[in-house]
Amino acid sequence: MKFFGITLLILIPLVVLSLGMDILLGFDLDNSIKHAFNPFLVKDPAELILFIILLVLLVFSFFYRKKKKGNTKGQQ
């Protein structure tokens, strides 16, 4: 419960800051809300490619650790 509360206490000011920055940049409130809650709409193609690469590395490292953990259990 504490983890959820801390997450909300950090999330709310960050969303308000993001909305405020978009409004100061000249976007209307509708576009600002869209940008705040769907960050993939405002990414460049290079950023999307980097995100996908990092996501693939994360998935591979998860499976590698799981496989390595399974091999050590079988040896004991």
N, CA, C and O atoms as a Tripos MOL2 file, in Angstrom:
@<TRIPOS>MOLECULE
protein
  304   303    76     0     0
PROTEIN
NO_CHARGES

@<TRIPOS>ATOM
      1 N           0.8300   -1.1950    0.0000 N.3       1 MET1
      2 CA          0.0000    0.0000    0.0000 C.3       1 MET1
      3 C           0.8720    1.2560    0.0000 C.2       1 MET1
      4 O           0.5670    2.2460   -0.6640 O.2       1 MET1
      5 N           1.9710    1.1850    0.7680 N.am      2 LYS2
      6 CA          2.8710    2.3280    0.8220 C.3       2 LYS2
      7 C           3.4950    2.5870   -0.5530 C.2       2 LYS2
      8 O           3.6550    3.7360   -0.9670 O.2       2 LYS2
      9 N           3.8440    1.5040   -1.2510 N.am      3 PHE3
     10 CA          4.4320    1.6200   -2.5810 C.3       3 PHE3
     11 C           3.4710    2.3250   -3.5440 C.2       3 PHE3
     12 O           3.8830    3.1800   -4.3270 O.2       3 PHE3
     13 N           2.1870    1.9570   -3.4790 N.am      4 PHE4
     14 CA          1.1700    2.5740   -4.3330 C.3       4 PHE4
     15 C           1.0190    4.0610   -4.0140 C.2       4 PHE4
     16 O           0.9030    4.8850   -4.9220 O.2       4 PHE4
     17 N           1.0190    4.4040   -2.7250 N.am      5 GLY5
     18 CA          0.8880    5.8040   -2.3240 C.3       5 GLY5
     19 C           2.0640    6.6460   -2.7790 C.2       5 GLY5
     20 O           1.8770    7.7670   -3.2530 O.2       5 GLY5
     21 N           3.2760    6.1200   -2.6410 N.am      6 ILE6
     22 CA          4.4610    6.8590   -3.0790 C.3       6 ILE6
     23 C           4.4410    7.0460   -4.5900 C.2       6 ILE6
     24 O           4.8070    8.1060   -5.0990 O.2       6 ILE6
     25 N           4.0100    6.0050   -5.3040 N.am      7 THR7
     26 CA          3.9170    6.1060   -6.7620 C.3       7 THR7
     27 C           2.9520    7.2130   -7.1740 C.2       7 THR7
     28 O           3.2550    7.9940   -8.0750 O.2       7 THR7
     29 N           1.7970    7.2860   -6.5250 N.am      8 LEU8
     30 CA          0.8340    8.3500   -6.8450 C.3       8 LEU8
     31 C           1.3740    9.7260   -6.4780 C.2       8 LEU8
     32 O           1.1720   10.6900   -7.2160 O.2       8 LEU8
     33 N           2.0670    9.8220   -5.3310 N.am      9 LEU9
     34 CA          2.6110   11.1140   -4.9160 C.3       9 LEU9
     35 C           3.6970   11.6100   -5.8610 C.2       9 LEU9
     36 O           3.9230   12.8160   -5.9610 O.2       9 LEU9
     37 N           4.3610   10.7130   -6.5450 N.am     10 ILE10
     38 CA          5.3490   11.1200   -7.5470 C.3      10 ILE10
     39 C           4.6840   11.3520   -8.8990 C.2      10 ILE10
     40 O           5.0520   12.2790   -9.6200 O.2      10 ILE10
     41 N           3.7000   10.5120   -9.2500 N.am     11 LEU11
     42 CA          3.0640   10.5880  -10.5600 C.3      11 LEU11
     43 C           2.2840   11.8880  -10.7570 C.2      11 LEU11
     44 O           2.3810   12.5180  -11.8100 O.2      11 LEU11
     45 N           1.5250   12.2810   -9.7630 N.am     12 ILE12
     46 CA          0.6450   13.4460   -9.9120 C.3      12 ILE12
     47 C           1.4280   14.7250  -10.2050 C.2      12 ILE12
     48 O           1.0880   15.4200  -11.1620 O.2      12 ILE12
     49 N           2.4740   15.0770   -9.4190 N.am     13 PRO13
     50 CA          3.2240   16.2960   -9.7650 C.3      13 PRO13
     51 C           3.9310   16.2110  -11.1120 C.2      13 PRO13
     52 O           4.0670   17.2230  -11.7990 O.2      13 PRO13
     53 N           4.3850   15.0110  -11.5050 N.am     14 LEU14
     54 CA          5.0440   14.8800  -12.8030 C.3      14 LEU14
     55 C           4.0680   15.0880  -13.9560 C.2      14 LEU14
     56 O           4.4210   15.7040  -14.9620 O.2      14 LEU14
     57 N           2.8460   14.5830  -13.8200 N.am     15 VAL15
     58 CA          1.8370   14.7920  -14.8720 C.3      15 VAL15
     59 C           1.4610   16.2620  -14.9460 C.2      15 VAL15
     60 O           1.3090   16.8090  -16.0390 O.2      15 VAL15
     61 N           1.3110   16.9080  -13.7960 N.am     16 VAL16
     62 CA          0.9780   18.3420  -13.7830 C.3      16 VAL16
     63 C           2.1080   19.1450  -14.4160 C.2      16 VAL16
     64 O           1.8510   20.0850  -15.1680 O.2      16 VAL16
     65 N           3.3610   18.7870  -14.1200 N.am     17 LEU17
     66 CA          4.5070   19.4740  -14.7160 C.3      17 LEU17
     67 C           4.5300   19.2810  -16.2300 C.2      17 LEU17
     68 O           4.8000   20.2250  -16.9720 O.2      17 LEU17
     69 N           4.2490   18.0720  -16.6840 N.am     18 SER18
     70 CA          4.2260   17.7900  -18.1150 C.3      18 SER18
     71 C           3.1140   18.5800  -18.8150 C.2      18 SER18
     72 O           3.3280   19.1500  -19.8850 O.2      18 SER18
     73 N           1.9300   18.6060  -18.2010 N.am     19 LEU19
     74 CA          0.8240   19.3900  -18.7800 C.3      19 LEU19
     75 C           1.1750   20.8710  -18.8320 C.2      19 LEU19
     76 O           0.9030   21.5440  -19.8260 O.2      19 LEU19
     77 N           1.7720   21.3730  -17.7730 N.am     20 GLY20
     78 CA          2.1550   22.7820  -17.7340 C.3      20 GLY20
     79 C           3.1790   23.1390  -18.7910 C.2      20 GLY20
     80 O           3.0790   24.1890  -19.4250 O.2      20 GLY20
     81 N           4.1690   22.2690  -18.9870 N.am     21 MET21
     82 CA          5.1860   22.5260  -20.0100 C.3      21 MET21
     83 C           4.5750   22.5190  -21.4070 C.2      21 MET21
     84 O           4.9170   23.3650  -22.2330 O.2      21 MET21
     85 N           3.6740   21.5740  -21.6800 N.am     22 ASP22
     86 CA          3.0250   21.5340  -22.9900 C.3      22 ASP22
     87 C           2.1800   22.7750  -23.2190 C.2      22 ASP22
     88 O           2.1760   23.3250  -24.3210 O.2      22 ASP22
     89 N           1.4710   23.2200  -22.2040 N.am     23 ILE23
     90 CA          0.6500   24.4300  -22.3490 C.3      23 ILE23
     91 C           1.5380   25.6480  -22.5790 C.2      23 ILE23
     92 O           1.2030   26.5160  -23.3840 O.2      23 ILE23
     93 N           2.6740   25.7180  -21.8750 N.am     24 LEU24
     94 CA          3.5970   26.8350  -22.0910 C.3      24 LEU24
     95 C           4.2170   26.8040  -23.4870 C.2      24 LEU24
     96 O           4.5660   27.8490  -24.0370 O.2      24 LEU24
     97 N           4.3520   25.6120  -24.0560 N.am     25 LEU25
     98 CA          4.8810   25.4990  -25.4140 C.3      25 LEU25
     99 C           3.8410   25.8430  -26.4790 C.2      25 LEU25
    100 O           4.1760   25.9480  -27.6590 O.2      25 LEU25
    101 N           2.5900   26.0170  -26.0760 N.am     26 GLY26
    102 CA          1.5750   26.4520  -27.0210 C.3      26 GLY26
    103 C           0.5850   25.3930  -27.4410 C.2      26 GLY26
    104 O          -0.2670   25.6620  -28.2880 O.2      26 GLY26
    105 N           0.6600   24.2120  -26.8890 N.am     27 PHE27
    106 CA         -0.3230   23.1860  -27.1990 C.3      27 PHE27
    107 C          -1.6060   23.4720  -26.4230 C.2      27 PHE27
    108 O          -1.5700   24.0450  -25.3340 O.2      27 PHE27
    109 N          -2.7400   23.0660  -26.9980 N.am     28 ASP28
    110 CA         -3.9830   23.2140  -26.2430 C.3      28 ASP28
    111 C          -4.0860   22.0830  -25.2190 C.2      28 ASP28
    112 O          -3.2890   21.1450  -25.2310 O.2      28 ASP28
    113 N          -5.0700   22.1860  -24.3440 N.am     29 LEU29
    114 CA         -5.1860   21.2430  -23.2330 C.3      29 LEU29
    115 C          -5.4270   19.8140  -23.7180 C.2      29 LEU29
    116 O          -4.9150   18.8650  -23.1250 O.2      29 LEU29
    117 N          -6.2000   19.6560  -24.7890 N.am     30 ASP30
    118 CA         -6.4890   18.3150  -25.3170 C.3      30 ASP30
    119 C          -5.2110   17.6240  -25.7810 C.2      30 ASP30
    120 O          -4.9780   16.4650  -25.4370 O.2      30 ASP30
    121 N          -4.3820   18.3190  -26.5550 N.am     31 ASN31
    122 CA         -3.1230   17.7360  -27.0200 C.3      31 ASN31
    123 C          -2.1570   17.5090  -25.8600 C.2      31 ASN31
    124 O          -1.4050   16.5350  -25.8620 O.2      31 ASN31
    125 N          -2.1750   18.3960  -24.8790 N.am     32 SER32
    126 CA         -1.2990   18.2390  -23.7160 C.3      32 SER32
    127 C          -1.6500   16.9680  -22.9490 C.2      32 SER32
    128 O          -0.7580   16.2350  -22.5220 O.2      32 SER32
    129 N          -2.9270   16.7070  -22.7750 N.am     33 ILE33
    130 CA         -3.3510   15.4870  -22.0780 C.3      33 ILE33
    131 C          -2.9690   14.2570  -22.8920 C.2      33 ILE33
    132 O          -2.5410   13.2480  -22.3320 O.2      33 ILE33
    133 N          -3.1230   14.3410  -24.2260 N.am     34 LYS34
    134 CA         -2.7380   13.2360  -25.0940 C.3      34 LYS34
    135 C          -1.2500   12.9340  -24.9700 C.2      34 LYS34
    136 O          -0.8520   11.7720  -24.8940 O.2      34 LYS34
    137 N          -0.4230   13.9870  -24.9480 N.am     35 HIS35
    138 CA          1.0240   13.8050  -24.8330 C.3      35 HIS35
    139 C           1.4180   13.2580  -23.4620 C.2      35 HIS35
    140 O           2.3560   12.4680  -23.3560 O.2      35 HIS35
    141 N           0.7150   13.6680  -22.4270 N.am     36 ALA36
    142 CA          1.0720   13.2360  -21.0680 C.3      36 ALA36
    143 C           0.7400   11.7650  -20.8440 C.2      36 ALA36
    144 O           1.4840   11.0620  -20.1600 O.2      36 ALA36
    145 N          -0.3620   11.2930  -21.4070 N.am     37 PHE37
    146 CA         -0.8000    9.9350  -21.1190 C.3      37 PHE37
    147 C          -0.4830    8.9300  -22.2130 C.2      37 PHE37
    148 O          -0.7310    7.7370  -22.0340 O.2      37 PHE37
    149 N           0.0530    9.3710  -23.3280 N.am     38 ASN38
    150 CA          0.5150    8.4500  -24.3560 C.3      38 ASN38
    151 C           1.8380    8.9690  -24.9000 C.2      38 ASN38
    152 O           1.8600    9.6350  -25.9360 O.2      38 ASN38
    153 N           2.9420    8.6740  -24.2160 N.am     39 PRO39
    154 CA          4.2330    9.2330  -24.6270 C.3      39 PRO39
    155 C           4.7430    8.7000  -25.9580 C.2      39 PRO39
    156 O           5.6450    9.2970  -26.5450 O.2      39 PRO39
    157 N           4.1950    7.6000  -26.4490 N.am     40 PHE40
    158 CA          4.6650    7.0550  -27.7130 C.3      40 PHE40
    159 C           4.2160    7.9090  -28.9060 C.2      40 PHE40
    160 O           4.7630    7.7710  -29.9990 O.2      40 PHE40
    161 N           3.2340    8.7840  -28.7090 N.am     41 LEU41
    162 CA          2.7920    9.6530  -29.8010 C.3      41 LEU41
    163 C           3.8210   10.7300  -30.1170 C.2      41 LEU41
    164 O           3.8720   11.2160  -31.2470 O.2      41 LEU41
    165 N           4.6390   11.1120  -29.1450 N.am     42 VAL42
    166 CA          5.5560   12.2330  -29.3430 C.3      42 VAL42
    167 C           6.9960   11.7830  -29.5500 C.2      42 VAL42
    168 O           7.8960   12.6230  -29.5820 O.2      42 VAL42
    169 N           7.2400   10.4760  -29.6920 N.am     43 LYS43
    170 CA          8.6000    9.9740  -29.8960 C.3      43 LYS43
    171 C           9.0040   10.0820  -31.3580 C.2      43 LYS43
    172 O           8.1830    9.9520  -32.2660 O.2      43 LYS43
    173 N          10.3030   10.3240  -31.5570 N.am     44 ASP44
    174 CA         10.8720   10.2880  -32.9020 C.3      44 ASP44
    175 C          11.1010    8.8260  -33.2850 C.2      44 ASP44
    176 O          11.1290    7.9570  -32.4130 O.2      44 ASP44
    177 N          11.2630    8.5480  -34.5720 N.am     45 PRO45
    178 CA         11.5280    7.1610  -34.9680 C.3      45 PRO45
    179 C          12.8040    6.5870  -34.3310 C.2      45 PRO45
    180 O          12.8380    5.4090  -33.9780 O.2      45 PRO45
    181 N          13.8400    7.4010  -34.1830 N.am     46 ALA46
    182 CA         15.0790    6.9160  -33.5650 C.3      46 ALA46
    183 C          14.8410    6.5340  -32.1090 C.2      46 ALA46
    184 O          15.4000    5.5450  -31.6330 O.2      46 ALA46
    185 N          14.0280    7.2930  -31.4010 N.am     47 GLU47
    186 CA         13.7190    6.9710  -30.0070 C.3      47 GLU47
    187 C          12.9190    5.6750  -29.9130 C.2      47 GLU47
    188 O          13.1410    4.8770  -29.0030 O.2      47 GLU47
    189 N          11.9900    5.4580  -30.8440 N.am     48 LEU48
    190 CA         11.2160    4.2120  -30.8510 C.3      48 LEU48
    191 C          12.1040    3.0090  -31.1180 C.2      48 LEU48
    192 O          11.9300    1.9600  -30.4980 O.2      48 LEU48
    193 N          13.0600    3.1520  -32.0390 N.am     49 ILE49
    194 CA         13.9770    2.0470  -32.3410 C.3      49 ILE49
    195 C          14.8250    1.7270  -31.1170 C.2      49 ILE49
    196 O          15.0100    0.5560  -30.7830 O.2      49 ILE49
    197 N          15.3390    2.7480  -30.4490 N.am     50 LEU50
    198 CA         16.1300    2.5310  -29.2440 C.3      50 LEU50
    199 C          15.2930    1.8820  -28.1440 C.2      50 LEU50
    200 O          15.7820    0.9990  -27.4390 O.2      50 LEU50
    201 N          14.0530    2.3040  -27.9910 N.am     51 PHE51
    202 CA         13.1540    1.7090  -26.9930 C.3      51 PHE51
    203 C          12.9280    0.2290  -27.2870 C.2      51 PHE51
    204 O          12.9540   -0.5940  -26.3720 O.2      51 PHE51
    205 N          12.7100   -0.1140  -28.5420 N.am     52 ILE52
    206 CA         12.4800   -1.5070  -28.9210 C.3      52 ILE52
    207 C          13.7300   -2.3420  -28.6600 C.2      52 ILE52
    208 O          13.6330   -3.4660  -28.1690 O.2      52 ILE52
    209 N          14.9150   -1.7950  -28.9860 N.am     53 ILE53
    210 CA         16.1640   -2.5210  -28.7390 C.3      53 ILE53
    211 C          16.3350   -2.7840  -27.2420 C.2      53 ILE53
    212 O          16.6710   -3.9000  -26.8470 O.2      53 ILE53
    213 N          16.1110   -1.7800  -26.4180 N.am     54 LEU54
    214 CA         16.2480   -1.9530  -24.9750 C.3      54 LEU54
    215 C          15.2150   -2.9430  -24.4260 C.2      54 LEU54
    216 O          15.5170   -3.7160  -23.5170 O.2      54 LEU54
    217 N          14.0160   -2.9200  -24.9710 N.am     55 LEU55
    218 CA         12.9920   -3.8710  -24.5490 C.3      55 LEU55
    219 C          13.3770   -5.3030  -24.8980 C.2      55 LEU55
    220 O          13.1760   -6.2150  -24.0960 O.2      55 LEU55
    221 N          13.9270   -5.5050  -26.0890 N.am     56 VAL56
    222 CA         14.3760   -6.8370  -26.5070 C.3      56 VAL56
    223 C          15.5150   -7.3100  -25.6040 C.2      56 VAL56
    224 O          15.5400   -8.4740  -25.2050 O.2      56 VAL56
    225 N          16.4620   -6.4160  -25.2770 N.am     57 LEU57
    226 CA         17.5530   -6.7890  -24.3680 C.3      57 LEU57
    227 C          17.0230   -7.1750  -22.9980 C.2      57 LEU57
    228 O          17.5320   -8.1080  -22.3760 O.2      57 LEU57
    229 N          16.0140   -6.4740  -22.5240 N.am     58 LEU58
    230 CA         15.4170   -6.8000  -21.2370 C.3      58 LEU58
    231 C          14.7790   -8.1930  -21.2580 C.2      58 LEU58
    232 O          14.9590   -8.9720  -20.3220 O.2      58 LEU58
    233 N          14.0460   -8.4990  -22.3060 N.am     59 VAL59
    234 CA         13.3940   -9.8060  -22.4220 C.3      59 VAL59
    235 C          14.4390  -10.9170  -22.5150 C.2      59 VAL59
    236 O          14.3040  -11.9440  -21.8500 O.2      59 VAL59
    237 N          15.4910  -10.7220  -23.3380 N.am     60 PHE60
    238 CA         16.5320  -11.7380  -23.4540 C.3      60 PHE60
    239 C          17.2640  -11.9500  -22.1390 C.2      60 PHE60
    240 O          17.5820  -13.0850  -21.7840 O.2      60 PHE60
    241 N          17.5370  -10.8690  -21.4090 N.am     61 SER61
    242 CA         18.2340  -11.0310  -20.1290 C.3      61 SER61
    243 C          17.3510  -11.7710  -19.1300 C.2      61 SER61
    244 O          17.8580  -12.5460  -18.3200 O.2      61 SER61
    245 N          16.0470  -11.5480  -19.1740 N.am     62 PHE62
    246 CA         15.1330  -12.2810  -18.2950 C.3      62 PHE62
    247 C          15.1820  -13.7690  -18.5860 C.2      62 PHE62
    248 O          15.3070  -14.5730  -17.6620 O.2      62 PHE62
    249 N          15.0860  -14.1550  -19.8610 N.am     63 PHE63
    250 CA         15.1150  -15.5690  -20.2180 C.3      63 PHE63
    251 C          16.4800  -16.1890  -19.9450 C.2      63 PHE63
    252 O          16.5570  -17.3530  -19.5540 O.2      63 PHE63
    253 N          17.5600  -15.4310  -20.1430 N.am     64 TYR64
    254 CA         18.9050  -15.9380  -19.8790 C.3      64 TYR64
    255 C          19.0730  -16.2400  -18.3930 C.2      64 TYR64
    256 O          19.6110  -17.2860  -18.0310 O.2      64 TYR64
    257 N          18.6160  -15.3310  -17.5300 N.am     65 ARG65
    258 CA         18.7130  -15.5620  -16.0900 C.3      65 ARG65
    259 C          17.8480  -16.7470  -15.6580 C.2      65 ARG65
    260 O          18.2550  -17.5440  -14.8130 O.2      65 ARG65
    261 N          16.6620  -16.8560  -16.2410 N.am     66 LYS66
    262 CA         15.7710  -17.9710  -15.8970 C.3      66 LYS66
    263 C          16.3930  -19.2990  -16.3120 C.2      66 LYS66
    264 O          16.3340  -20.2760  -15.5650 O.2      66 LYS66
    265 N          16.9920  -19.3370  -17.5050 N.am     67 LYS67
    266 CA         17.6290  -20.5560  -17.9810 C.3      67 LYS67
    267 C          18.8470  -20.8960  -17.1260 C.2      67 LYS67
    268 O          19.0680  -22.0620  -16.7980 O.2      67 LYS67
    269 N          19.6350  -19.8870  -16.7650 N.am     68 LYS68
    270 CA         20.8160  -20.1080  -15.9430 C.3      68 LYS68
    271 C          20.4250  -20.6150  -14.5540 C.2      68 LYS68
    272 O          21.0860  -21.4950  -14.0020 O.2      68 LYS68
    273 N          19.3540  -20.0580  -13.9920 N.am     69 LYS69
    274 CA         18.8710  -20.4910  -12.6770 C.3      69 LYS69
    275 C          18.3870  -21.9440  -12.7460 C.2      69 LYS69
    276 O          18.6080  -22.7110  -11.8090 O.2      69 LYS69
    277 N          17.7370  -22.3220  -13.8350 N.am     70 GLY70
    278 CA         17.2590  -23.6880  -14.0100 C.3      70 GLY70
    279 C          18.4130  -24.6710  -14.1420 C.2      70 GLY70
    280 O          18.3200  -25.7970  -13.6530 O.2      70 GLY70
    281 N          19.5030  -24.2640  -14.7990 N.am     71 ASN71
    282 CA         20.6630  -25.1450  -14.9650 C.3      71 ASN71
    283 C          21.3660  -25.3810  -13.6300 C.2      71 ASN71
    284 O          21.8290  -26.4930  -13.3730 O.2      71 ASN71
    285 N          21.4540  -24.3780  -12.7890 N.am     72 THR72
    286 CA         22.1340  -24.5460  -11.4930 C.3      72 THR72
    287 C          21.3130  -25.4240  -10.5590 C.2      72 THR72
    288 O          21.8900  -26.1390   -9.7400 O.2      72 THR72
    289 N          20.0020  -25.3950  -10.6530 N.am     73 LYS73
    290 CA         19.1540  -26.2550   -9.8110 C.3      73 LYS73
    291 C          19.3280  -27.7240  -10.2100 C.2      73 LYS73
    292 O          19.3110  -28.6050   -9.3500 O.2      73 LYS73
    293 N          19.4940  -27.9880  -11.4950 N.am     74 GLY74
    294 CA         19.6280  -29.3530  -11.9590 C.3      74 GLY74
    295 C          20.9650  -29.9780  -11.5650 C.2      74 GLY74
    296 O          21.0540  -31.1990  -11.4370 O.2      74 GLY74
    297 N          22.0100  -29.1620  -11.3690 N.am     75 GLN75
    298 CA         23.3330  -29.6720  -11.0330 C.3      75 GLN75
    299 C          23.4510  -30.0280   -9.5630 C.2      75 GLN75
    300 O          24.3260  -30.8190   -9.2080 O.2      75 GLN75
    301 N          22.6330  -29.4950   -8.7090 N.am     76 GLN76
    302 CA         22.7820  -29.7250   -7.2700 C.3      76 GLN76
    303 C          22.2340  -31.0290   -6.8370 C.2      76 GLN76
    304 O          22.2890  -31.3590   -5.6520 O.2      76 GLN76
@<TRIPOS>BOND
     1     1     2 1
     2     2     3 1
     3     3     4 2
     4     3     5 am
     5     5     6 1
     6     6     7 1
     7     7     8 2
     8     7     9 am
     9     9    10 1
    10    10    11 1
    11    11    12 2
    12    11    13 am
    13    13    14 1
    14    14    15 1
    15    15    16 2
    16    15    17 am
    17    17    18 1
    18    18    19 1
    19    19    20 2
    20    19    21 am
    21    21    22 1
    22    22    23 1
    23    23    24 2
    24    23    25 am
    25    25    26 1
    26    26    27 1
    27    27    28 2
    28    27    29 am
    29    29    30 1
    30    30    31 1
    31    31    32 2
    32    31    33 am
    33    33    34 1
    34    34    35 1
    35    35    36 2
    36    35    37 am
    37    37    38 1
    38    38    39 1
    39    39    40 2
    40    39    41 am
    41    41    42 1
    42    42    43 1
    43    43    44 2
    44    43    45 am
    45    45    46 1
    46    46    47 1
    47    47    48 2
    48    47    49 am
    49    49    50 1
    50    50    51 1
    51    51    52 2
    52    51    53 am
    53    53    54 1
    54    54    55 1
    55    55    56 2
    56    55    57 am
    57    57    58 1
    58    58    59 1
    59    59    60 2
    60    59    61 am
    61    61    62 1
    62    62    63 1
    63    63    64 2
    64    63    65 am
    65    65    66 1
    66    66    67 1
    67    67    68 2
    68    67    69 am
    69    69    70 1
    70    70    71 1
    71    71    72 2
    72    71    73 am
    73    73    74 1
    74    74    75 1
    75    75    76 2
    76    75    77 am
    77    77    78 1
    78    78    79 1
    79    79    80 2
    80    79    81 am
    81    81    82 1
    82    82    83 1
    83    83    84 2
    84    83    85 am
    85    85    86 1
    86    86    87 1
    87    87    88 2
    88    87    89 am
    89    89    90 1
    90    90    91 1
    91    91    92 2
    92    91    93 am
    93    93    94 1
    94    94    95 1
    95    95    96 2
    96    95    97 am
    97    97    98 1
    98    98    99 1
    99    99   100 2
   100    99   101 am
   101   101   102 1
   102   102   103 1
   103   103   104 2
   104   103   105 am
   105   105   106 1
   106   106   107 1
   107   107   108 2
   108   107   109 am
   109   109   110 1
   110   110   111 1
   111   111   112 2
   112   111   113 am
   113   113   114 1
   114   114   115 1
   115   115   116 2
   116   115   117 am
   117   117   118 1
   118   118   119 1
   119   119   120 2
   120   119   121 am
   121   121   122 1
   122   122   123 1
   123   123   124 2
   124   123   125 am
   125   125   126 1
   126   126   127 1
   127   127   128 2
   128   127   129 am
   129   129   130 1
   130   130   131 1
   131   131   132 2
   132   131   133 am
   133   133   134 1
   134   134   135 1
   135   135   136 2
   136   135   137 am
   137   137   138 1
   138   138   139 1
   139   139   140 2
   140   139   141 am
   141   141   142 1
   142   142   143 1
   143   143   144 2
   144   143   145 am
   145   145   146 1
   146   146   147 1
   147   147   148 2
   148   147   149 am
   149   149   150 1
   150   150   151 1
   151   151   152 2
   152   151   153 am
   153   153   154 1
   154   154   155 1
   155   155   156 2
   156   155   157 am
   157   157   158 1
   158   158   159 1
   159   159   160 2
   160   159   161 am
   161   161   162 1
   162   162   163 1
   163   163   164 2
   164   163   165 am
   165   165   166 1
   166   166   167 1
   167   167   168 2
   168   167   169 am
   169   169   170 1
   170   170   171 1
   171   171   172 2
   172   171   173 am
   173   173   174 1
   174   174   175 1
   175   175   176 2
   176   175   177 am
   177   177   178 1
   178   178   179 1
   179   179   180 2
   180   179   181 am
   181   181   182 1
   182   182   183 1
   183   183   184 2
   184   183   185 am
   185   185   186 1
   186   186   187 1
   187   187   188 2
   188   187   189 am
   189   189   190 1
   190   190   191 1
   191   191   192 2
   192   191   193 am
   193   193   194 1
   194   194   195 1
   195   195   196 2
   196   195   197 am
   197   197   198 1
   198   198   199 1
   199   199   200 2
   200   199   201 am
   201   201   202 1
   202   202   203 1
   203   203   204 2
   204   203   205 am
   205   205   206 1
   206   206   207 1
   207   207   208 2
   208   207   209 am
   209   209   210 1
   210   210   211 1
   211   211   212 2
   212   211   213 am
   213   213   214 1
   214   214   215 1
   215   215   216 2
   216   215   217 am
   217   217   218 1
   218   218   219 1
   219   219   220 2
   220   219   221 am
   221   221   222 1
   222   222   223 1
   223   223   224 2
   224   223   225 am
   225   225   226 1
   226   226   227 1
   227   227   228 2
   228   227   229 am
   229   229   230 1
   230   230   231 1
   231   231   232 2
   232   231   233 am
   233   233   234 1
   234   234   235 1
   235   235   236 2
   236   235   237 am
   237   237   238 1
   238   238   239 1
   239   239   240 2
   240   239   241 am
   241   241   242 1
   242   242   243 1
   243   243   244 2
   244   243   245 am
   245   245   246 1
   246   246   247 1
   247   247   248 2
   248   247   249 am
   249   249   250 1
   250   250   251 1
   251   251   252 2
   252   251   253 am
   253   253   254 1
   254   254   255 1
   255   255   256 2
   256   255   257 am
   257   257   258 1
   258   258   259 1
   259   259   260 2
   260   259   261 am
   261   261   262 1
   262   262   263 1
   263   263   264 2
   264   263   265 am
   265   265   266 1
   266   266   267 1
   267   267   268 2
   268   267   269 am
   269   269   270 1
   270   270   271 1
   271   271   272 2
   272   271   273 am
   273   273   274 1
   274   274   275 1
   275   275   276 2
   276   275   277 am
   277   277   278 1
   278   278   279 1
   279   279   280 2
   280   279   281 am
   281   281   282 1
   282   282   283 1
   283   283   284 2
   284   283   285 am
   285   285   286 1
   286   286   287 1
   287   287   288 2
   288   287   289 am
   289   289   290 1
   290   290   291 1
   291   291   292 2
   292   291   293 am
   293   293   294 1
   294   294   295 1
   295   295   296 2
   296   295   297 am
   297   297   298 1
   298   298   299 1
   299   299   300 2
   300   299   301 am
   301   301   302 1
   302   302   303 1
   303   303   304 2
@<TRIPOS>SUBSTRUCTURE
     1 MET1         2 RESIDUE 1 A MET
     2 LYS2         6 RESIDUE 1 A LYS
     3 PHE3        10 RESIDUE 1 A PHE
     4 PHE4        14 RESIDUE 1 A PHE
     5 GLY5        18 RESIDUE 1 A GLY
     6 ILE6        22 RESIDUE 1 A ILE
     7 THR7        26 RESIDUE 1 A THR
     8 LEU8        30 RESIDUE 1 A LEU
     9 LEU9        34 RESIDUE 1 A LEU
    10 ILE10       38 RESIDUE 1 A ILE
    11 LEU11       42 RESIDUE 1 A LEU
    12 ILE12       46 RESIDUE 1 A ILE
    13 PRO13       50 RESIDUE 1 A PRO
    14 LEU14       54 RESIDUE 1 A LEU
    15 VAL15       58 RESIDUE 1 A VAL
    16 VAL16       62 RESIDUE 1 A VAL
    17 LEU17       66 RESIDUE 1 A LEU
    18 SER18       70 RESIDUE 1 A SER
    19 LEU19       74 RESIDUE 1 A LEU
    20 GLY20       78 RESIDUE 1 A GLY
    21 MET21       82 RESIDUE 1 A MET
    22 ASP22       86 RESIDUE 1 A ASP
    23 ILE23       90 RESIDUE 1 A ILE
    24 LEU24       94 RESIDUE 1 A LEU
    25 LEU25       98 RESIDUE 1 A LEU
    26 GLY26      102 RESIDUE 1 A GLY
    27 PHE27      106 RESIDUE 1 A PHE
    28 ASP28      110 RESIDUE 1 A ASP
    29 LEU29      114 RESIDUE 1 A LEU
    30 ASP30      118 RESIDUE 1 A ASP
    31 ASN31      122 RESIDUE 1 A ASN
    32 SER32      126 RESIDUE 1 A SER
    33 ILE33      130 RESIDUE 1 A ILE
    34 LYS34      134 RESIDUE 1 A LYS
    35 HIS35      138 RESIDUE 1 A HIS
    36 ALA36      142 RESIDUE 1 A ALA
    37 PHE37      146 RESIDUE 1 A PHE
    38 ASN38      150 RESIDUE 1 A ASN
    39 PRO39      154 RESIDUE 1 A PRO
    40 PHE40      158 RESIDUE 1 A PHE
    41 LEU41      162 RESIDUE 1 A LEU
    42 VAL42      166 RESIDUE 1 A VAL
    43 LYS43      170 RESIDUE 1 A LYS
    44 ASP44      174 RESIDUE 1 A ASP
    45 PRO45      178 RESIDUE 1 A PRO
    46 ALA46      182 RESIDUE 1 A ALA
    47 GLU47      186 RESIDUE 1 A GLU
    48 LEU48      190 RESIDUE 1 A LEU
    49 ILE49      194 RESIDUE 1 A ILE
    50 LEU50      198 RESIDUE 1 A LEU
    51 PHE51      202 RESIDUE 1 A PHE
    52 ILE52      206 RESIDUE 1 A ILE
    53 ILE53      210 RESIDUE 1 A ILE
    54 LEU54      214 RESIDUE 1 A LEU
    55 LEU55      218 RESIDUE 1 A LEU
    56 VAL56      222 RESIDUE 1 A VAL
    57 LEU57      226 RESIDUE 1 A LEU
    58 LEU58      230 RESIDUE 1 A LEU
    59 VAL59      234 RESIDUE 1 A VAL
    60 PHE60      238 RESIDUE 1 A PHE
    61 SER61      242 RESIDUE 1 A SER
    62 PHE62      246 RESIDUE 1 A PHE
    63 PHE63      250 RESIDUE 1 A PHE
    64 TYR64      254 RESIDUE 1 A TYR
    65 ARG65      258 RESIDUE 1 A ARG
    66 LYS66      262 RESIDUE 1 A LYS
    67 LYS67      266 RESIDUE 1 A LYS
    68 LYS68      270 RESIDUE 1 A LYS
    69 LYS69      274 RESIDUE 1 A LYS
    70 GLY70      278 RESIDUE 1 A GLY
    71 ASN71      282 RESIDUE 1 A ASN
    72 THR72      286 RESIDUE 1 A THR
    73 LYS73      290 RESIDUE 1 A LYS
    74 GLY74      294 RESIDUE 1 A GLY
    75 GLN75      298 RESIDUE 1 A GLN
    76 GLN76      302 RESIDUE 1 A GLN
